Structure formats: C-alpha cells, structure tokens
Amino acid sequence: LRCELQRELGSGHVLTGQALTAVARCSLCDDVVFRVDASDTFAIVHLTWSSHPEAPGWPYTELFPDVAAVESAVAHHEH
C-alpha cells in the first residue's frame, strides 16, 4: 500500500517526502489509513491504483491530528 501511494504522489502533494506506515484499509473501497511517522498524525488516502504520479488533488487525502480523530472518521466512514 505504501509503495502504491509513493507511485501516485506528485510533487506538491501534502504527503510527498513523508515517511508513512499503512495501518488500516477499507475492504469495500480504496481508502487506506496511513500514519505520518514524523508527526504521529494520520491521513486517509483514496488510492487510484494508477501506478503513476497523479494530477494535483490526487490521491485524495484527508489529514487528522491524532488517533482519536482518525478513529472517529473511520467509525463514520461511508463507502
């Protein structure tokens, strides 16, 4: 999952250059929760599975300041 994300990130994406760890994946869609290792923040990323850098705005990413915020988002996740 991390390798696919790295292939999709274009220059200027908020996660470009960040050390990331995949921690969860939705089995019904292409959303993956990544921990941003340097800051212990989290991101939910909608992978495109294109295997190449995407246009600005993709892969779609939402950032969360802590584990409680990402847990709340996951609990209310719609597919």
A tleap script that builds the chain and sets N, CA, C and O, in Angstrom:
source leaprc.protein.ff14SB
mol = sequence {
  NLEU ARG CYS GLU LEU GLN ARG GLU LEU GLY
  SER GLY HIE VAL LEU THR GLY GLN ALA LEU
  THR ALA VAL ALA ARG CYS SER LEU CYS ASP
  ASP VAL VAL PHE ARG VAL ASP ALA SER ASP
  THR PHE ALA ILE VAL HIE LEU THR TRP SER
  SER HIE PRO GLU ALA PRO GLY TRP PRO TYR
  THR GLU LEU PHE PRO ASP VAL ALA ALA VAL
  GLU SER ALA VAL ALA HIE HIE GLU CHIE
}
set mol.1.N position { 0.821 -1.195 0.000 }
set mol.1.CA position { 0.000 0.000 0.000 }
set mol.1.C position { 0.862 1.255 0.000 }
set mol.1.O position { 0.582 2.221 -0.710 }
set mol.2.N position { 1.911 1.222 0.806 }
set mol.2.CA position { 2.808 2.376 0.856 }
set mol.2.C position { 3.512 2.569 -0.492 }
set mol.2.O position { 3.683 3.702 -0.943 }
set mol.3.N position { 3.911 1.491 -1.125 }
set mol.3.CA position { 4.586 1.597 -2.428 }
set mol.3.C position { 3.656 2.185 -3.483 }
set mol.3.O position { 4.079 3.030 -4.272 }
set mol.4.N position { 2.400 1.754 -3.510 }
set mol.4.CA position { 1.450 2.313 -4.468 }
set mol.4.C position { 1.243 3.798 -4.186 }
set mol.4.O position { 1.211 4.603 -5.117 }
set mol.5.N position { 1.104 4.166 -2.933 }
set mol.5.CA position { 0.946 5.584 -2.611 }
set mol.5.C position { 2.144 6.382 -3.107 }
set mol.5.O position { 1.967 7.445 -3.703 }
set mol.6.N position { 3.343 5.898 -2.877 }
set mol.6.CA position { 4.542 6.617 -3.317 }
set mol.6.C position { 4.545 6.795 -4.834 }
set mol.6.O position { 4.982 7.834 -5.327 }
set mol.7.N position { 4.063 5.796 -5.585 }
set mol.7.CA position { 3.991 5.919 -7.044 }
set mol.7.C position { 2.976 6.983 -7.467 }
set mol.7.O position { 3.169 7.656 -8.480 }
set mol.8.N position { 1.908 7.135 -6.703 }
set mol.8.CA position { 0.834 8.063 -7.065 }
set mol.8.C position { 1.101 9.510 -6.665 }
set mol.8.O position { 0.514 10.424 -7.244 }
set mol.9.N position { 1.973 9.732 -5.690 }
set mol.9.CA position { 2.194 11.090 -5.191 }
set mol.9.C position { 2.947 11.950 -6.203 }
set mol.9.O position { 4.032 11.589 -6.658 }
set mol.10.N position { 2.363 13.077 -6.540 }
set mol.10.CA position { 3.037 14.040 -7.390 }
set mol.10.C position { 3.750 15.072 -6.538 }
set mol.10.O position { 3.552 15.133 -5.324 }
set mol.11.N position { 4.577 15.881 -7.176 }
set mol.11.CA position { 5.256 16.934 -6.420 }
set mol.11.C position { 4.202 17.904 -5.900 }
set mol.11.O position { 3.242 18.228 -6.600 }
set mol.12.N position { 4.383 18.353 -4.693 }
set mol.12.CA position { 3.452 19.282 -4.092 }
set mol.12.C position { 2.338 18.626 -3.292 }
set mol.12.O position { 1.610 19.315 -2.576 }
set mol.13.N position { 2.189 17.313 -3.396 }
set mol.13.CA position { 1.166 16.638 -2.574 }
set mol.13.C position { 1.603 16.718 -1.117 }
set mol.13.O position { 2.794 16.637 -0.818 }
set mol.14.N position { 0.653 16.873 -0.221 }
set mol.14.CA position { 0.935 17.050 1.204 }
set mol.14.C position { 1.739 15.884 1.793 }
set mol.14.O position { 2.434 16.070 2.792 }
set mol.15.N position { 1.659 14.697 1.202 }
set mol.15.CA position { 2.379 13.542 1.739 }
set mol.15.C position { 3.701 13.259 1.027 }
set mol.15.O position { 4.431 12.354 1.430 }
set mol.16.N position { 4.018 14.006 -0.009 }
set mol.16.CA position { 5.269 13.778 -0.727 }
set mol.16.C position { 6.458 13.961 0.217 }
set mol.16.O position { 6.565 14.970 0.914 }
set mol.17.N position { 7.333 12.982 0.223 }
set mol.17.CA position { 8.536 13.040 1.050 }
set mol.17.C position { 8.345 12.610 2.495 }
set mol.17.O position { 9.309 12.590 3.261 }
set mol.18.N position { 7.133 12.268 2.881 }
set mol.18.CA position { 6.855 11.853 4.261 }
set mol.18.C position { 7.101 10.347 4.428 }
set mol.18.O position { 6.859 9.565 3.510 }
set mol.19.N position { 7.578 9.961 5.593 }
set mol.19.CA position { 7.671 8.544 5.948 }
set mol.19.C position { 6.290 8.120 6.434 }
set mol.19.O position { 5.738 8.727 7.352 }
set mol.20.N position { 5.733 7.080 5.821 }
set mol.20.CA position { 4.356 6.677 6.085 }
set mol.20.C position { 4.270 5.201 6.415 }
set mol.20.O position { 5.050 4.390 5.916 }
set mol.21.N position { 3.311 4.862 7.265 }
set mol.21.CA position { 3.029 3.471 7.598 }
set mol.21.C position { 1.543 3.230 7.411 }
set mol.21.O position { 0.719 3.935 7.994 }
set mol.22.N position { 1.192 2.231 6.594 }
set mol.22.CA position { -0.219 1.868 6.421 }
set mol.22.C position { -0.684 1.162 7.684 }
set mol.22.O position { -0.018 0.250 8.174 }
set mol.23.N position { -1.835 1.588 8.214 }
set mol.23.CA position { -2.342 0.987 9.453 }
set mol.23.C position { -3.717 0.352 9.293 }
set mol.23.O position { -4.120 -0.454 10.130 }
set mol.24.N position { -4.448 0.702 8.227 }
set mol.24.CA position { -5.777 0.111 8.008 }
set mol.24.C position { -6.183 0.343 6.566 }
set mol.24.O position { -5.743 1.291 5.916 }
set mol.25.N position { -7.046 -0.559 6.080 }
set mol.25.CA position { -7.559 -0.438 4.715 }
set mol.25.C position { -9.028 -0.808 4.722 }
set mol.25.O position { -9.422 -1.786 5.357 }
set mol.26.N position { -9.842 -0.034 4.020 }
set mol.26.CA position { -11.256 -0.347 3.878 }
set mol.26.C position { -11.383 -1.453 2.835 }
set mol.26.O position { -10.864 -1.326 1.726 }
set mol.27.N position { -12.063 -2.522 3.183 }
set mol.27.CA position { -12.212 -3.644 2.249 }
set mol.27.C position { -13.259 -3.376 1.179 }
set mol.27.O position { -13.370 -4.146 0.224 }
set mol.28.N position { -14.033 -2.299 1.318 }
set mol.28.CA position { -15.097 -2.001 0.352 }
set mol.28.C position { -14.746 -0.859 -0.605 }
set mol.28.O position { -15.473 -0.616 -1.568 }
set mol.29.N position { -13.655 -0.167 -0.351 }
set mol.29.CA position { -13.242 0.917 -1.250 }
set mol.29.C position { -11.715 0.978 -1.247 }
set mol.29.O position { -11.059 0.102 -0.682 }
set mol.30.N position { -11.160 1.987 -1.862 }
set mol.30.CA position { -9.703 2.092 -1.966 }
set mol.30.C position { -9.097 3.039 -0.948 }
set mol.30.O position { -8.015 3.576 -1.185 }
set mol.31.N position { -9.769 3.263 0.190 }
set mol.31.CA position { -9.256 4.144 1.226 }
set mol.31.C position { -8.305 3.395 2.155 }
set mol.31.O position { -8.568 2.267 2.573 }
set mol.32.N position { -7.201 4.055 2.462 }
set mol.32.CA position { -6.182 3.488 3.348 }
set mol.32.C position { -5.835 4.530 4.399 }
set mol.32.O position { -5.690 5.712 4.086 }
set mol.33.N position { -5.701 4.092 5.645 }
set mol.33.CA position { -5.234 4.968 6.714 }
set mol.33.C position { -3.717 4.799 6.811 }
set mol.33.O position { -3.209 3.687 6.957 }
set mol.34.N position { -3.013 5.918 6.727 }
set mol.34.CA position { -1.565 5.941 6.895 }
set mol.34.C position { -1.228 6.784 8.112 }
set mol.34.O position { -1.861 7.809 8.367 }
set mol.35.N position { -0.220 6.342 8.865 }
set mol.35.CA position { 0.340 7.166 9.933 }
set mol.35.C position { 1.512 7.922 9.335 }
set mol.35.O position { 2.368 7.334 8.673 }
set mol.36.N position { 1.548 9.224 9.569 }
set mol.36.CA position { 2.676 10.054 9.137 }
set mol.36.C position { 3.704 9.957 10.256 }
set mol.36.O position { 3.554 10.581 11.307 }
set mol.37.N position { 4.736 9.180 10.023 }
set mol.37.CA position { 5.642 8.775 11.095 }
set mol.37.C position { 6.303 9.932 11.833 }
set mol.37.O position { 6.449 9.874 13.054 }
set mol.38.N position { 6.704 10.974 11.123 }
set mol.38.CA position { 7.447 12.062 11.763 }
set mol.38.C position { 6.600 12.865 12.743 }
set mol.38.O position { 7.134 13.464 13.676 }
set mol.39.N position { 5.295 12.884 12.542 }
set mol.39.CA position { 4.466 13.753 13.373 }
set mol.39.C position { 3.389 13.009 14.153 }
set mol.39.O position { 2.676 13.613 14.954 }
set mol.40.N position { 3.267 11.716 13.927 }
set mol.40.CA position { 2.201 10.917 14.540 }
set mol.40.C position { 0.810 11.442 14.207 }
set mol.40.O position { -0.133 11.238 14.971 }
set mol.41.N position { 0.682 12.114 13.074 }
set mol.41.CA position { -0.631 12.458 12.549 }
set mol.41.C position { -1.049 11.332 11.608 }
set mol.41.O position { -0.278 10.407 11.351 }
set mol.42.N position { -2.264 11.419 11.104 }
set mol.42.CA position { -2.795 10.358 10.253 }
set mol.42.C position { -3.402 10.943 8.996 }
set mol.42.O position { -3.802 12.107 8.966 }
set mol.43.N position { -3.465 10.120 7.953 }
set mol.43.CA position { -4.084 10.520 6.698 }
set mol.43.C position { -4.938 9.372 6.189 }
set mol.43.O position { -4.520 8.215 6.205 }
set mol.44.N position { -6.141 9.707 5.737 }
set mol.44.CA position { -6.938 8.739 4.986 }
set mol.44.C position { -6.769 9.116 3.530 }
set mol.44.O position { -7.055 10.243 3.127 }
set mol.45.N position { -6.297 8.152 2.740 }
set mol.45.CA position { -5.950 8.385 1.348 }
set mol.45.C position { -6.785 7.469 0.464 }
set mol.45.O position { -6.905 6.272 0.724 }
set mol.46.N position { -7.362 8.050 -0.588 }
set mol.46.CA position { -8.095 7.260 -1.567 }
set mol.46.C position { -7.141 6.952 -2.720 }
set mol.46.O position { -6.914 7.794 -3.589 }
set mol.47.N position { -6.583 5.736 -2.718 }
set mol.47.CA position { -5.657 5.347 -3.775 }
set mol.47.C position { -6.399 5.188 -5.099 }
set mol.47.O position { -7.563 4.788 -5.126 }
set mol.48.N position { -5.711 5.505 -6.197 }
set mol.48.CA position { -6.301 5.359 -7.527 }
set mol.48.C position { -5.843 4.086 -8.227 }
set mol.48.O position { -6.469 3.654 -9.194 }
set mol.49.N position { -4.778 3.493 -7.756 }
set mol.49.CA position { -4.180 2.288 -8.344 }
set mol.49.C position { -3.723 2.529 -9.779 }
set mol.49.O position { -3.780 1.629 -10.617 }
set mol.50.N position { -3.271 3.750 -10.054 }
set mol.50.CA position { -2.793 4.086 -11.392 }
set mol.50.C position { -1.313 3.760 -11.589 }
set mol.50.O position { -0.845 3.643 -12.722 }
set mol.51.N position { -0.583 3.615 -10.492 }
set mol.51.CA position { 0.859 3.321 -10.509 }
set mol.51.C position { 1.694 4.413 -11.178 }
set mol.51.O position { 2.786 4.135 -11.674 }
set mol.52.N position { 1.200 5.637 -11.197 }
set mol.52.CA position { 1.978 6.770 -11.705 }
set mol.52.C position { 1.548 8.032 -10.957 }
set mol.52.O position { 0.470 8.059 -10.364 }
set mol.53.N position { 2.382 9.080 -10.980 }
set mol.53.CA position { 2.019 10.313 -10.283 }
set mol.53.C position { 0.695 10.871 -10.798 }
set mol.53.O position { 0.451 10.920 -12.004 }
set mol.54.N position { -0.144 11.285 -9.870 }
set mol.54.CA position { -1.466 11.809 -10.199 }
set mol.54.C position { -1.435 13.335 -10.324 }
set mol.54.O position { -0.487 13.997 -9.904 }
set mol.55.N position { -2.496 13.859 -10.911 }
set mol.55.CA position { -2.676 15.305 -11.021 }
set mol.55.C position { -2.871 15.899 -9.632 }
set mol.55.O position { -3.249 15.183 -8.705 }
set mol.56.N position { -2.620 17.196 -9.473 }
set mol.56.CA position { -2.835 17.835 -8.171 }
set mol.56.C position { -4.231 17.535 -7.618 }
set mol.56.O position { -5.227 17.548 -8.343 }
set mol.57.N position { -4.268 17.268 -6.323 }
set mol.57.CA position { -5.519 16.920 -5.651 }
set mol.57.C position { -5.725 15.419 -5.496 }
set mol.57.O position { -6.617 14.979 -4.770 }
set mol.58.N position { -4.891 14.631 -6.187 }
set mol.58.CA position { -4.986 13.171 -6.102 }
set mol.58.C position { -3.638 12.593 -5.730 }
set mol.58.O position { -2.616 13.182 -6.082 }
set mol.59.N position { -3.586 11.495 -5.051 }
set mol.59.CA position { -4.747 10.821 -4.498 }
set mol.59.C position { -5.393 11.671 -3.400 }
set mol.59.O position { -4.709 12.316 -2.606 }
set mol.60.N position { -6.727 11.651 -3.380 }
set mol.60.CA position { -7.471 12.438 -2.403 }
set mol.60.C position { -7.030 12.055 -0.999 }
set mol.60.O position { -6.935 10.871 -0.674 }
set mol.61.N position { -6.758 13.061 -0.164 }
set mol.61.CA position { -6.190 12.832 1.164 }
set mol.61.C position { -6.862 13.730 2.193 }
set mol.61.O position { -7.054 14.925 1.967 }
set mol.62.N position { -7.216 13.133 3.330 }
set mol.62.CA position { -7.694 13.904 4.484 }
set mol.62.C position { -6.716 13.678 5.619 }
set mol.62.O position { -6.344 12.539 5.902 }
set mol.63.N position { -6.296 14.749 6.270 }
set mol.63.CA position { -5.355 14.666 7.387 }
set mol.63.C position { -6.095 14.751 8.713 }
set mol.63.O position { -7.119 15.425 8.828 }
set mol.64.N position { -5.554 14.050 9.723 }
set mol.64.CA position { -6.143 14.018 11.058 }
set mol.64.C position { -5.037 14.228 12.081 }
set mol.64.O position { -3.958 13.650 11.948 }
set mol.65.N position { -5.287 15.051 13.105 }
set mol.65.CA position { -4.234 15.442 14.040 }
set mol.65.C position { -3.812 14.370 15.034 }
set mol.65.O position { -2.729 14.448 15.614 }
set mol.66.N position { -4.670 13.363 15.234 }
set mol.66.CA position { -4.332 12.351 16.239 }
set mol.66.C position { -5.155 11.087 16.006 }
set mol.66.O position { -6.040 11.050 15.150 }
set mol.67.N position { -4.845 10.064 16.779 }
set mol.67.CA position { -5.505 8.774 16.604 }
set mol.67.C position { -6.996 8.858 16.907 }
set mol.67.O position { -7.782 8.174 16.252 }
set mol.68.N position { -7.409 9.663 17.865 }
set mol.68.CA position { -8.837 9.787 18.185 }
set mol.68.C position { -9.620 10.350 17.003 }
set mol.68.O position { -10.725 9.891 16.717 }
set mol.69.N position { -9.060 11.331 16.321 }
set mol.69.CA position { -9.741 11.937 15.178 }
set mol.69.C position { -9.873 10.959 14.022 }
set mol.69.O position { -10.920 10.893 13.378 }
set mol.70.N position { -8.820 10.203 13.758 }
set mol.70.CA position { -8.907 9.237 12.650 }
set mol.70.C position { -9.838 8.089 13.016 }
set mol.70.O position { -10.553 7.584 12.150 }
set mol.71.N position { -9.848 7.669 14.267 }
set mol.71.CA position { -10.783 6.616 14.694 }
set mol.71.C position { -12.226 7.077 14.515 }
set mol.71.O position { -13.067 6.290 14.081 }
set mol.72.N position { -12.529 8.315 14.835 }
set mol.72.CA position { -13.866 8.859 14.646 }
set mol.72.C position { -14.230 8.877 13.167 }
set mol.72.O position { -15.346 8.511 12.798 }
set mol.73.N position { -13.301 9.297 12.321 }
set mol.73.CA position { -13.552 9.323 10.876 }
set mol.73.C position { -13.801 7.926 10.331 }
set mol.73.O position { -14.694 7.729 9.507 }
set mol.74.N position { -13.028 6.966 10.780 }
set mol.74.CA position { -13.195 5.583 10.325 }
set mol.74.C position { -14.542 5.038 10.789 }
set mol.74.O position { -15.211 4.323 10.043 }
set mol.75.N position { -14.938 5.366 11.999 }
set mol.75.CA position { -16.219 4.884 12.533 }
set mol.75.C position { -17.391 5.417 11.733 }
set mol.75.O position { -18.433 4.766 11.662 }
set mol.76.N position { -17.242 6.600 11.123 }
set mol.76.CA position { -18.319 7.214 10.349 }
set mol.76.C position { -18.071 7.138 8.841 }
set mol.76.O position { -18.710 7.844 8.061 }
set mol.77.N position { -17.144 6.278 8.444 }
set mol.77.CA position { -16.752 6.137 7.042 }
set mol.77.C position { -17.911 5.583 6.207 }
set mol.77.O position { -18.540 4.587 6.565 }
set mol.78.N position { -18.172 6.257 5.088 }
set mol.78.CA position { -19.166 5.758 4.133 }
set mol.78.C position { -18.422 5.279 2.908 }
set mol.78.O position { -17.408 5.860 2.522 }
set mol.79.N position { -18.914 4.241 2.307 }
set mol.79.CA position { -18.214 3.607 1.182 }
set mol.79.C position { -18.686 4.170 -0.127 }
set mol.79.O position { -18.208 3.757 -1.184 }
savepdb mol mol.pdb
quit
